[in-house]
Amino acid sequence: MSTFVLIGGQGKPDKIADIKSWMAEVLPHGRSYDGCQGVDALFNMDDPGDFVVLQKWESRGHYEKYLQWRSDTGEVARLVSMLTGPPSIRYFERADV
């Protein structure tokens, strides 16, 4: 069963354009990473610094391996430096309803 990962963050007001540029640079690589089934970045229409990244992965383990790689390459730290605080990461599975 697929794992959905919801990453939320609040960008520093002067870093919103930089966050979008960072996403344009790194998310295409994420989409091609083993186990990735899709990635969408969404910005709040009423608060441009508020964003979520919705990802779909073959498994939580696939995502955790990807996140470790992003941490090892310094990309997570690069993103966090543009935020007002650490991002939230939540894991979801589809309910059979």
N, C-alpha and C positions, 0 to 999 in steps of 0.2 A: 504494500500500500504506500502511496506517495506521502511525503512529508511536505507541509507548507510552512515556510519560514517567513515571519513578519518582523522586519527590522524597522524600528521607528527612531526618529531623532529630531532634534531642533537645531537648525543651523544658526550660527552667529549671524546677525543681520548683515555684516559686511562680507560674509563668506558664501552667500547663497549661490552666486554665479560660479564660484569656485567648486562648490559641491556638485552642481550640475555638470561642470566640465569634468570633474573627477569621475562621476558616474558614467559619462559618455566615454571616458577612457577605459574604465575597468569592467563595466558590466558586460560588454561584448565578450570578453575573455571568460567571465563567469558563465555566460550562456553556453559556451562550448566546453565547459569543464565536465568531466566524467560524472554522470548522474543528474546533471541539471536538466530540468524539463521546462523551464521558463523563468523569466525575471521581468518584473515591471517596476519602475520607479514612479511614485505618485507624490505630487506636491499639493498641499492644502491650498485651495483657491482663496481662503480667507486669511491665511497666515503662511506666506510664501516660505518661511523658514522651517515649517513643520512638514516632514516628509515621512513616507513609508516606502520600503522596498519589499515587494511581495515576490517570493521565490517558491518554486515548486521543484522538489528533489525526489529522486528515486527512493531515498531513505534518509533518515536523520544522520546516519553515519557518513553518507556521501557529502552532506552539507558540512558536517563537522570537519571532515578532511579538507574541504575547500576553505573553510574559515581558518583553519590552522595554516594553510598555505598563504592566505591573505595576510595573516598575522606575521608569519615568518618573512614575508617580502616587505613589510612595513606599511602596507596599504591600509590596514585597520587603524594604525596610529595616525596615519596621514588624514584619514576621515575624521577621527576623534578630535584632532587638533582644530577642525573647522566647526565643531559642535559646541553647544553650551554645556553639555554634560555627556556622559557615556550613552551610546544608543541602547535601546531595549531590543532584545532578541527573544521572540516567542515562537514556539513550535505548535503546529496544528495538524490534525488529521481529519479527513472528510468523514462526516457522520453519515451512517446509512439510515437516512430518514426519508 
